Amino acid sequence: MARSYVYQSLRGVVEPLLLFIIGELPIYGYEIARELERRSEGYFDLTASTLYSALRRLESRGLVSSSWQQISKQKRRCYELTEKGRQILAEELAQWQKFFGATERIIDSQ
């Protein structure tokens, strides 16, 4: 049961987390995955298929745009937030702050 709960929770947070990371600066896919893993101290270790599927969904919704850029000697697809993506990110962050605040109040009330 715990695994199912975590899996379902992860599905709901991957895209907002990606928007947050991408919102800081244009960044390419592998860097996004590394940054999520680093900041979460290894908790968010996304597979390539999970990461790129989510990035494609965000791009198809108009929340991120991508372009090929020369980085060192390789071309990589860099992602950045669109204006719509910035608006959605702000809304999602406000919702998450309310959610975590309410959750924390419940847990701390013991």
C-alpha contacts under 8 A as a table, 3 or more apart, distances in Angstrom:
res1	aa1	res2	aa2	distance
1	M	4	S	5.17
1	M	5	Y	6.31
2	A	5	Y	5.10
2	A	6	V	6.17
3	R	6	V	5.17
3	R	7	Y	6.01
4	S	7	Y	5.05
4	S	8	Q	6.11
5	Y	8	Q	5.21
5	Y	9	S	6.08
6	V	9	S	4.99
6	V	10	L	5.97
7	Y	10	L	5.11
7	Y	11	R	6.37
8	Q	11	R	5.24
8	Q	12	G	6.73
9	S	12	G	5.25
9	S	13	V	6.56
10	L	13	V	5.23
10	L	14	V	5.98
11	R	14	V	5.81
11	R	15	E	7.92
12	G	15	E	7.17
12	G	16	P	7.95
13	V	16	P	5.51
13	V	17	L	6.08
14	V	17	L	5.23
14	V	18	L	6.15
14	V	54	A	7.50
15	E	18	L	5.01
15	E	19	L	6.17
15	E	54	A	6.30
15	E	55	L	7.84
15	E	58	L	7.36
16	P	19	L	5.01
16	P	20	F	6.17
16	P	89	L	6.69
16	P	92	E	6.88
16	P	93	L	7.98
17	L	20	F	5.04
17	L	21	I	6.30
17	L	36	L	7.84
18	L	21	I	5.22
18	L	22	I	5.99
18	L	32	I	7.27
18	L	55	L	7.84
19	L	22	I	5.15
19	L	23	G	5.79
19	L	64	V	7.90
19	L	81	L	7.11
19	L	85	G	7.22
19	L	89	L	6.35
20	F	23	G	5.08
20	F	24	E	6.81
20	F	89	L	6.85
21	I	24	E	5.65
21	I	25	L	7.59
21	I	32	I	6.76
21	I	35	E	7.71
21	I	36	L	7.72
22	I	25	L	5.76
22	I	26	P	5.99
22	I	27	I	6.18
22	I	32	I	7.39
22	I	79	Y	6.59
22	I	80	E	5.59
22	I	81	L	6.32
23	G	26	P	7.35
23	G	80	E	6.55
23	G	81	L	5.62
23	G	86	R	7.19
25	L	80	E	6.76
26	P	78	C	6.06
26	P	79	Y	5.39
26	P	80	E	4.63
26	P	81	L	7.80
27	I	31	E	6.46
27	I	32	I	6.63
27	I	78	C	5.07
27	I	79	Y	5.39
27	I	80	E	6.81
28	Y	31	E	5.48
28	Y	32	I	6.32
28	Y	76	R	6.48
28	Y	77	R	5.65
28	Y	78	C	4.19
28	Y	79	Y	5.83
29	G	32	I	5.08
29	G	33	A	6.44
29	G	51	L	7.51
29	G	52	Y	7.34
29	G	77	R	7.19
29	G	78	C	7.07
29	G	79	Y	7.55
30	Y	33	A	5.20
30	Y	34	R	6.24
31	E	34	R	5.05
31	E	35	E	6.02
32	I	35	E	5.16
32	I	36	L	6.19
33	A	36	L	5.24
33	A	37	E	6.20
33	A	45	D	7.11
33	A	46	L	6.44
33	A	51	L	7.21
34	R	37	E	5.14
34	R	38	R	6.00
35	E	38	R	5.01
35	E	39	R	6.00
36	L	39	R	5.37
36	L	40	S	6.03
36	L	44	F	6.00
36	L	45	D	7.35
37	E	40	S	5.28
37	E	41	E	5.92
37	E	42	G	4.63
37	E	43	Y	6.34
37	E	44	F	5.01
37	E	45	D	5.31
37	E	46	L	7.86
38	R	41	E	5.08
38	R	42	G	6.06
39	R	42	G	7.62
40	S	43	Y	5.23
40	S	44	F	5.98
41	E	44	F	7.80
42	G	45	D	5.98
46	L	50	T	6.12
46	L	51	L	6.13
47	T	50	T	5.25
47	T	51	L	6.24
48	A	51	L	5.12
48	A	52	Y	6.01
49	S	52	Y	5.36
49	S	53	S	5.82
50	T	53	S	5.31
50	T	54	A	6.18
51	L	54	A	5.30
51	L	55	L	6.22
52	Y	55	L	4.89
52	Y	56	R	6.07
53	S	56	R	5.17
53	S	57	R	6.28
54	A	57	R	5.04
54	A	58	L	6.19
55	L	58	L	5.07
55	L	59	E	6.10
55	L	64	V	7.84
56	R	59	E	5.01
56	R	60	S	6.03
57	R	60	S	5.11
57	R	61	R	6.21
58	L	61	R	5.17
58	L	62	G	6.40
58	L	63	L	5.28
58	L	64	V	5.80
59	E	62	G	5.07
59	E	63	L	5.68
59	E	64	V	4.81
59	E	65	S	5.75
59	E	66	S	7.67
60	S	63	L	7.62
61	R	64	V	7.89
62	G	65	S	7.07
62	G	82	T	6.98
62	G	84	K	6.84
62	G	85	G	7.04
63	L	81	L	5.99
63	L	82	T	5.41
63	L	83	E	7.48
63	L	84	K	5.57
63	L	85	G	3.81
63	L	86	R	7.57
63	L	88	I	7.71
64	V	79	Y	6.37
64	V	80	E	5.42
64	V	81	L	4.37
64	V	82	T	5.17
64	V	85	G	6.10
65	S	79	Y	5.67
65	S	80	E	5.55
65	S	81	L	6.32
65	S	82	T	6.35
66	S	77	R	6.15
66	S	78	C	5.32
66	S	79	Y	4.41
66	S	80	E	6.40
67	S	77	R	5.38
67	S	78	C	5.48
67	S	79	Y	6.84
68	W	75	K	6.15
68	W	76	R	5.41
68	W	77	R	4.40
68	W	78	C	6.13
69	Q	75	K	5.35
69	Q	76	R	5.44
69	Q	77	R	6.23
69	Q	78	C	6.55
70	Q	73	K	6.70
70	Q	74	Q	5.69
70	Q	75	K	4.41
70	Q	76	R	6.39
71	I	74	Q	5.39
71	I	75	K	5.91
71	I	76	R	6.64
81	L	84	K	7.76
81	L	85	G	5.27
81	L	86	R	6.24
82	T	85	G	4.89
82	T	86	R	6.33
83	E	86	R	5.08
83	E	87	Q	6.42
84	K	87	Q	5.15
84	K	88	I	6.24
85	G	88	I	5.11
85	G	89	L	5.96
86	R	89	L	5.05
86	R	90	A	6.20
87	Q	90	A	5.22
87	Q	91	E	6.34
88	I	91	E	5.08
88	I	92	E	6.05
89	L	92	E	5.05
89	L	93	L	5.99
90	A	93	L	5.19
90	A	94	A	6.30
91	E	94	A	5.25
91	E	95	Q	6.36
92	E	95	Q	5.03
92	E	96	W	6.07
93	L	96	W	5.02
93	L	97	Q	6.10
94	A	97	Q	5.21
94	A	98	K	6.42
95	Q	98	K	5.24
95	Q	99	F	6.14
96	W	99	F	4.91
96	W	100	F	5.96
97	Q	100	F	5.29
97	Q	101	G	5.90
98	K	101	G	5.10
98	K	102	A	6.12
99	F	102	A	5.30
99	F	103	T	6.15
100	F	103	T	4.94
100	F	104	E	5.91
101	G	104	E	5.14
101	G	105	R	6.20
102	A	105	R	5.14
102	A	106	I	6.38
103	T	106	I	5.22
103	T	107	I	6.28
104	E	107	I	5.11
104	E	108	D	5.85
105	R	108	D	5.17
105	R	109	S	6.01
106	I	109	S	5.32
106	I	110	Q	7.51
107	I	110	Q	6.24
